[in-house]
Amino acid sequence: MSSQRIEGEKIRCVGRKVSKPRLIHQSGRHRAIEIFVEGRPARAEVVRVWRVLKS
């Protein structure tokens, strides 16, 4: 099984089965939610592209 990564500000996933949301810790005090989507096939697409804002 190969894993592929997509990155974006907003990602939409479509599948037949979704796992229970789980809180995970990112760098520093940041928190994120992790879910697993299963399907035949499970699909994910970037709705809003990630961008870096200059200050």
Contacts in CASP RR format, 6 or more apart in sequence:
PFRMAT RR
TARGET T0000
AUTHOR 0000-0000-0000
METHOD contacts of the structure
MODEL  1
MSSQRIEGEKIRCVGRKVSKPRLIHQSGRHRAIEIFVEGRPARAEVVRVW
RVLKS
6 44 0 8 1.000
6 45 0 8 1.000
6 46 0 8 1.000
7 46 0 8 1.000
7 50 0 8 1.000
8 46 0 8 1.000
8 48 0 8 1.000
8 49 0 8 1.000
8 50 0 8 1.000
9 48 0 8 1.000
9 49 0 8 1.000
9 50 0 8 1.000
9 51 0 8 1.000
10 46 0 8 1.000
10 47 0 8 1.000
10 48 0 8 1.000
11 44 0 8 1.000
11 45 0 8 1.000
11 46 0 8 1.000
11 47 0 8 1.000
12 44 0 8 1.000
12 45 0 8 1.000
12 47 0 8 1.000
13 35 0 8 1.000
13 37 0 8 1.000
13 42 0 8 1.000
13 43 0 8 1.000
13 44 0 8 1.000
14 37 0 8 1.000
14 42 0 8 1.000
14 43 0 8 1.000
14 44 0 8 1.000
15 37 0 8 1.000
15 38 0 8 1.000
15 39 0 8 1.000
15 42 0 8 1.000
15 43 0 8 1.000
16 38 0 8 1.000
16 39 0 8 1.000
16 40 0 8 1.000
16 42 0 8 1.000
17 37 0 8 1.000
17 38 0 8 1.000
17 39 0 8 1.000
18 35 0 8 1.000
18 36 0 8 1.000
18 37 0 8 1.000
18 38 0 8 1.000
19 35 0 8 1.000
19 36 0 8 1.000
19 37 0 8 1.000
19 38 0 8 1.000
20 35 0 8 1.000
21 33 0 8 1.000
21 34 0 8 1.000
21 35 0 8 1.000
22 33 0 8 1.000
22 34 0 8 1.000
22 35 0 8 1.000
23 31 0 8 1.000
23 32 0 8 1.000
23 33 0 8 1.000
23 34 0 8 1.000
24 31 0 8 1.000
24 32 0 8 1.000
24 33 0 8 1.000
24 34 0 8 1.000
25 31 0 8 1.000
25 32 0 8 1.000
26 32 0 8 1.000
37 44 0 8 1.000
END
